[in-house]
Amino acid sequence: MVKRVLLAVFLAAVAIPLAYAETPVETGSISVPAGTMLHCRTNQTVTTLLNKQWDAFSTSVTEPVTLNGRVVIPVGALLTGRIYLIERPGRIKGVGQMRLNIERITLPDGRDSPLAATLITAYGPANVKVVGSEGLVKGPNSHLPDFEEIGAGTVGGTLLGLMFAHPLVGATIGLTATTVDRMRRRGKELTLPIGTQLNYQLTRELAIGRDVPRTTASNQVHIGAE
């Protein structure tokens, strides 16, 4: 009886580590070709009013990327990067603009790789567009509101001048006052709220390592006393 108990203890001591041992590490890497699109959404608001150059930002993948029928970049993968350029809109002329460069990708299972990609399109905020080969985001143009505001001030000044039989003087005063007031204020800030859709395109092949060990208990041995 004692021998059987000792044998059972010995077998358990050997079987349990084997049952929970890590599976062999898968070597090599998965190569995602250049030109692949990465569809994602911003995880925080980015704005020319508050953010500065080199601020960090992140986005999350919203559509899986498949290769030969296999998902290589799943939904939820994290893309992190920095604001390489940011400019506030000017007074009277100029628009807000920024360049959002992503630098790394982290998969849900912890695998992490550097990447190179360019922003192609942005959807969400009104009158926001991506221009150029470096993915520069430009905000809404404030020229039309400026002209409308100045025009309204001129008309108001003219009407006021008519009341005192000096329409030209009134128009001049109205034009000058609204122009000076408008020059004190900047144009509309460029803001990409949280959840803005950004579509990046890989400019170089992305290598994703396959070296994350996986633990399994599929070979677990059940030992029972006789």
Residue pairs with C-beta under 8 A, 6 or more apart in sequence:
4 225
4 226
5 225
8 223
8 225
11 221
11 223
12 223
15 220
15 221
15 223
16 221
18 219
18 221
19 217
19 219
19 220
19 221
20 215
20 216
20 217
20 220
21 215
22 213
22 214
22 215
23 213
23 214
23 215
23 216
25 211
25 213
26 210
26 211
27 210
27 211
28 210
29 207
29 208
29 209
29 210
30 67
30 72
30 207
30 208
30 209
30 210
31 205
31 206
31 207
31 208
32 65
32 67
32 72
32 73
32 202
32 205
32 206
32 207
32 208
33 202
33 205
34 202
34 203
34 204
34 205
35 201
35 202
36 65
36 201
36 202
36 206
37 65
37 120
37 199
37 200
37 201
37 202
38 61
38 65
38 73
38 79
38 117
38 199
38 200
38 201
38 202
39 61
39 62
39 63
39 197
39 199
40 59
40 60
40 61
40 62
40 79
40 197
40 198
40 199
40 200
41 59
41 60
41 62
41 195
41 196
41 197
41 198
42 57
42 58
42 59
42 192
42 193
42 194
42 195
42 196
42 198
43 57
43 58
43 59
43 60
43 194
44 57
44 58
44 194
45 191
45 192
45 193
45 194
46 55
46 57
46 83
46 98
46 100
46 191
46 192
47 189
47 190
47 191
47 192
48 86
48 87
48 88
48 89
48 96
48 97
48 98
48 139
48 189
48 190
48 191
49 88
49 189
49 191
51 83
51 86
51 98
52 83
52 86
53 83
53 84
53 85
53 86
54 82
54 83
54 84
55 82
55 83
55 86
56 80
56 81
56 82
57 80
57 81
57 82
57 83
57 100
58 78
58 79
58 80
58 81
59 78
59 79
59 102
59 198
60 75
60 76
60 77
60 78
60 79
61 73
61 74
61 75
61 76
61 77
61 78
61 79
62 75
62 197
63 75
64 71
64 73
64 74
64 75
65 71
65 72
65 73
66 72
72 208
73 105
73 107
73 208
74 107
74 108
76 108
77 105
77 106
77 107
77 108
78 105
78 106
79 102
79 104
79 105
79 115
79 200
80 102
80 103
80 104
80 105
80 106
81 100
81 101
81 102
81 103
81 104
82 101
82 103
83 98
83 99
83 100
83 101
84 99
84 100
84 101
85 97
85 98
85 99
85 136
86 97
86 98
86 99
87 94
87 96
87 97
87 98
88 96
88 186
88 189
89 95
89 96
89 139
89 142
89 186
89 187
89 188
89 189
89 190
90 186
90 187
91 182
91 183
91 184
91 185
91 186
91 187
92 146
92 182
92 183
93 143
93 187
94 187
95 138
95 139
95 140
95 141
95 142
95 187
95 190
96 138
96 139
96 187
96 188
96 189
96 190
97 136
97 137
97 138
97 139
97 190
98 136
98 137
98 190
98 192
99 119
99 134
99 135
99 136
99 137
100 119
100 135
100 137
100 198
101 135
102 115
102 117
102 200
103 114
103 115
104 112
104 113
104 114
104 115
105 112
105 113
105 115
105 206
105 208
106 112
107 208
109 212
110 212
111 208
111 209
111 211
111 212
113 206
113 207
113 208
113 209
115 202
115 204
115 206
116 202
116 203
116 204
117 200
117 201
117 202
117 203
118 133
118 134
118 135
118 200
118 201
118 203
119 130
119 135
119 137
119 198
119 199
119 200
120 130
120 135
120 199
120 200
120 201
121 130
121 197
121 198
121 199
122 128
122 129
122 130
122 137
122 192
122 196
122 197
122 198
122 199
123 196
123 197
123 199
124 192
124 193
124 195
124 196
124 197
125 139
125 190
125 191
125 192
125 193
125 196
126 140
127 139
127 140
127 141
128 137
128 138
128 139
128 140
128 190
128 192
129 137
129 138
130 136
130 137
130 138
131 138
135 200
137 190
137 192
138 190
139 187
139 188
139 189
139 190
139 191
140 187
140 188
140 190
141 187
142 187
142 188
145 188
146 182
146 187
149 178
149 182
150 175
150 178
150 179
150 182
152 178
153 174
153 175
153 177
153 178
153 179
153 181
154 171
154 174
154 175
154 178
155 171
155 174
156 174
157 170
157 171
157 172
157 173
157 174
157 175
157 177
158 167
158 170
158 171
158 174
159 170
160 170
160 173
160 174
161 167
161 168
161 169
161 170
161 171
161 173
162 170
163 170
164 170
192 198
